[in-house]
């Protein structure tokens, strides 16, 4: 049985060569990976998704990605999205949903997630007005706990994705710390965005130490010396150091993302190339 590292070394080049030749590979050409295979957040390729979801998923799969995380369905029904994923040989374990739907349209979003086959629904940002105080963060945690409880009833899971602002002090405490304390670990997990965590002045490993098992996925982004976002491998973040603690952290999924890439397909291909070269 090949190791995860051996698998990537043996198959990554073939996937990338096929991508360059414009050949799109289906799931029959893929071997199974571990639960921590490399995925991509489709927000990175949102412009292409708006033009053609089907073609974009095919291009993502041709690079070698096996998992995707959605950030909108671009006017496609859940059945259509599920079908397009199957045609591309991809799975979508996760989707981002806005904070507002957690109290307004949550049941409908859970229905959609179940139909498509998501495991996680992830809140990607918070209302600024609630981030101004510790009490506001506690209110957020109450909403999160309720959303997580309802998700669990459907055998789904709920998580929160951070930016840098959650690491600012409010009433003498970091908002992120308030959420970790107030959110029930059985109901709410955390999707750590590595770039925004580091940009916020925090060390991911410190959080893994203090809250083991609570970080079920990562957004993998790199940061240059000037603090700007760059493709993975083009910056200064030590990903091997972070990934080496994946078991302690509880990480199940890695999603590459770049918020505003100059050219999205070369960006996610470059990031993929770098990640498959790492020892972790």
Secondary structure, DSSP 8 states (H G I E B T S, - for coil): ---HHHHHHHHHHHHHHHHHTT----GGG-----TT-EEEEGGGGHHHHHH-HHHHHHHHHHHT--EEEES--TT--HHHHHHHHHHHT-EEEEEEE-TTHHHHSHHHHHHHHHHHT-SEEEE----GGGGGSHHHHHHHHHHHHHHHHHHHHTT-EEEEE--SGGGSEETTEEHHHHHHHHS-TTTEEEEEEHHHHHHTT--HHHHHHHSTT-EEEEEE-EE-TTS-EE-TTSSS--HHHHHTTHHHHT--EEEE--TT-SSHHHHHHHHHHHHHTS--
